[in-house]
């Protein structure tokens, strides 16, 4: 690793490094090679005067470009190839950020405007430091519900009760409660960002390798159930007590059932109409997906229509429907998080850092494989860490990657993170000039948006029959993770035993290599945790870009399918043309035959 990372004041000859009478074979694999380690120790112990660590100019430039990826790709940004797609994608995703940011702020138990802040500052930071071209970072349901658990635990309603002399009743001081909850959310977000940065600096990005897909999908499905239960109070217009600890979700469901007779009918009607409308338009989007250049912004249309109706009908005054309330215009000044809260949220912050990173890197790798580039797992940790740390200073709550927004960003033509930056500009315009117009928006509509956006997670239940047929162990992992998450809402903690595999490629020095032939052998079993290490090692040993080969293979397959479809259409068209020609000729023959018979009779 030292030979790879630094330039030494030693003489190099092809693949062998010689200093005085010492020889180091650089062809052995550095990851676990004791031979290289022993030779380096010998070199340092016996000839320290001849070795000096010098950071060269090219190395410094490479380090800078890898640490700040925007410096490497933005100067080469092609306006002709990418600008139109990124512009359309950025506006489309920015429109999605508005309702989702406000809705997920309810999950985090903070005022909706802080969801807009969380859809602005972190996105700009990720634009600079992120290595994925396609993912859309911002508010995310699972992260928001985890934040909400912390804020409601440390700032419950019971701590802010006040006596109202006018009504002779106790009521919650909402302003003081929300102020304290924002402080808690900012503190846990800031600390989770520090954890992510620290893990990135110590190259701990490989930990995501040990988060298997069944484990992640089972956890996100269980978290989605927690999200749904947490929004039932906005759907029915009731106020259940908050429960914590094991079986809290079950206790909450029981209490919601007990309070159903107290349902606010106006709130319930708003919820049902919103859910039905959102589902119908989303299904229409799916049905007309290939015909529409941009999906119908159903969520934006929903909150606009709901706000106008609420304002005209006065839903809050006449029917007691709870609305969003005051949305201040402008940006908040930076405020350092309350350090005294760090000790109370350190465990939650670490869980947030791991979960948020796991979701983002998993989705980032999917699109990296699809489009033939690599995502740096350690750089992603640093990018997300900076986004959360700086976001915490600006009173944001923890962010991650959203599947729905990422799919829209990719499907509408987004090719770089310029699309994300443009979506942040859309949010900036909303915060400065438009935000106050949504003060009459019913919270039940935001809850409906959350329900509809969780469709994808709830469809993950279909993993169970699929895994039952393919791998029963994976199915047990999926089900066990789901049950534990639903019942206990545990933080993801993985104690993995790390196994490293290494190979000395030149153990037999007299063996000649056959040009064009490389035999690669791995002594470890290939499974999900070492699949990427295997691919990287194969690429290093063979000099072949595996990702590029896979991309080329997919493109060739797509080209073949397009060619086959084109040939099938052409064959169908030719067959139809031949059939018409045959019919035409036959009809012409039938006309000729009677004429010939008539002439023949006349002659006779």
KAVEN-V707809 format. One record per run of one state. SS is the DSSP state (H for helix, E for strand, L for the rest). FROM is the first residue (numbers start at 1). TO is the last residue. Records with the same first field share a line. If there is no record, write none. Layout:
BEGIN
SS=FROM-TO / FROM-TO
END
This chain:
BEGIN
L=1-1 / 6-6 / 8-10 / 14-15 / 20-21 / 26-33 / 47-47 / 51-53 / 55-56 / 68-69 / 74-78 / 108-112 / 119-120 / 130-136 / 139-140 / 155-156 / 165-168 / 173-173 / 202-204 / 211-212 / 231-231 / 237-247 / 263-264 / 288-297 / 314-314 / 320-322 / 324-338 / 372-376 / 394-399 / 402-402 / 412-417 / 439-441 / 454-454 / 471-471 / 489-530 / 543-545 / 604-604
H=2-5 / 34-46 / 48-50 / 57-67 / 70-73 / 79-107 / 113-118 / 121-129 / 141-154 / 157-160 / 174-201 / 205-210 / 213-230 / 232-236 / 248-262 / 265-287 / 298-313 / 315-319 / 339-371 / 377-393 / 403-411 / 418-438 / 443-453 / 455-470 / 472-488 / 531-542 / 546-603
E=7-7 / 11-13 / 16-19 / 22-25 / 54-54 / 137-138 / 161-164 / 169-172 / 323-323 / 400-401 / 442-442
END
